[in-house]
Amino acid sequence: MPDIQFAPAPDDKQVLEIGSDLTPRFDANGLVTAVATDADTGDVLMLAHMNAEALALSIETGIAHYWSRSRKQLWKKGETSGNFQKIAEMRVDCDQDAVWIKVRPQGDRAACHTGRRSCFYRSVHLNEVGTAELQTDPITES
């Protein structure tokens, strides 16, 4: 268990939005949304979630940790694949219910479980009003 403990989010909106304390606002499931981007290219790699333990471990170790909603367990990115995400910078949004981490991908640099560099490898093409199709974007291949 990590050493970091987060204080509850303050009731005062101004303190939450302008203060210097990290007081994440976890949702009813104990999670905050986390967006990971490549620190060097700015490419969006993945969207995931963190619970308090994942956030604390990410801060303490400098390696991205997430909470898997499907497996209902802590997930150290790269633990089985070798595709660790070293954190270069971490930010929170104005009301501290979302985290943005800029990472330097390791291993074969895949962020997606499909082996692709980004989880956002498909684009939505609007054909006409009310219809769309997905197309795989080759630039997101590993």
N, C-alpha and C positions, 0 to 999 in steps of 0.2 A: 504494500500500500504506500502511495506517495506521501511525502511529508507536507506538501502544500494542501492547505484547507482554504476554501473560499468563504468569505463572509457573505451573508445574505445580501441581495441587491437592496440598496437603500430605497426608502419610500419617496424621498425627495428626488424628483426627476432631474433637477439641475445638478445635484451631486452625482447621480448616475451618469449623466451625459457629459459633464465637464470635470468631474473629480478624477483623481489619479489612482484610485483603488480599482483593482480588477475584481469585480463582483458580478460574475456571469449570471444571466437570468435564464436558468434552465427551465424548459417547458414542463408540462404535467408529467411527462415520461422521464424527466431528469436529463434532458438532452439540449444541446445547442447545435445549430447547423454549422458545419465547417466546410469552407471552400478552399481547395488547395490549387495553387497556381505555380508554374515554374518560375523560380526566382530570376532566371536569366532571360527567358523569352516572354514571360507574361502569359503564356498559354494556360487556359483553364484545364486542369488535369482531372479533378474529381470533386464531387460534392458528397459529403458524408456527415456523420453526427459524432459528437463527443459528449460523454457524460463527465462528471467531475473528475473521476479517476483518469480517464483518457486525457483530459485537458491538463491535469496536474503532471502526469507522466510525460506528456509532450513538452511541457515547460522544463521539467527536471532533466530530461535526457537529451533534448534537442532533436528527437526522432518523433515523427507524427504517430500518434496513437488515436484510434477511433473506437466507437462503440458500434458493433454490428447489430442492427435492429433485427435482421433475419435470423442470425445465430444466437442473438441475445448474449453476446460476450464481448469482452475487451479484445481489441484487434490492433496489434503492433504492425503497422504497414511494413511489409517486406520480410516479416519473420519467417515465412515459408518460401517466398519467391526470391528473396534477396533484393527486391526492389524497394529498399528503404527510402524514406523521404526525410532528408536532413533539413531541419527548419532553419531558414535564413532570416525570416522575419515573421512576426505574428501580430495581427491587429484584431480589434473587436469593433463592431459597429456601434453607432451612437447609443443604443439602448442595451448593449452588451448581451444580445441574444443570438449573435452570429459571430463566428471566428473566421478570419481570412489568414491562411498560412501560405507564405511564399517558401517553397521548398526547392532543394536541389536533389532531384531523383538520382538514385544509385542503381547498381546492377544494370539490367538491360533497359532501364528508364521507363518501364511500363508502369502506368498508374492503374490501368483497368484490369480486372480479373480475366478479361478476354485476351490479354497480352498486348493490347494497344497502349500507345503512349498516353492517351486521354480517354476518359469514359465518354467524352462528348465526340464520338467518331461518326455520328450520323447527323445529317442535316435534314431539316423538314422543308420540302419544296411544296409551295402552295400552287396547285394546278389551276384552280378556279375557286371562287368563293365557296367555302365550306368543304373543300376537298384538299387532301395533301398526301404526299408519299415520302417515305424515308429513303435517303440515299447515303451510302457509306462514303465517307470522305477519305481518300487515300493519303492525305497529308498527316493523318493522325496515326498511321501505322507505326509500329516500333521500328 
